[in-house]
Amino acid sequence: MSGDVLINSLFVFMLAGFIGFEVIRRVSPLLHTPLMSLTNALDAIAVVGAIVLVGEGKSKLATILGTIAVVAATSNIVSGFYITDRMLKMFKTTRPQKP
């Protein structure tokens, strides 16, 4: 039973990774900043799910994978906000203030 669950979970993980990669790869550069905001929201949901997985403590493997998921999703959120901030700074003008 446990082997079936692991294989099903790995299949879902690989399928989600492939679909996510294909969706992001085909996005127009004009939509990249709004997309980053959307992926930050989705990653926040992933962080909550990973925290729940770690908190359940059903097995050592689930705890390790949940911890890795928390770290990966959190780093993705932080880097997404950083990239979005850098992109928005490109559109700000640097005109001197009028007296």
Secondary structure as GFF3:
##gff-version 3
##sequence-region A 1 99
A	DSSP	alpha_helix	2	25	.	.	.	ID=ss1
A	DSSP	three_ten_helix	29	31	.	.	.	ID=ss2
A	DSSP	alpha_helix	32	56	.	.	.	ID=ss3
A	DSSP	alpha_helix	60	89	.	.	.	ID=ss4
###
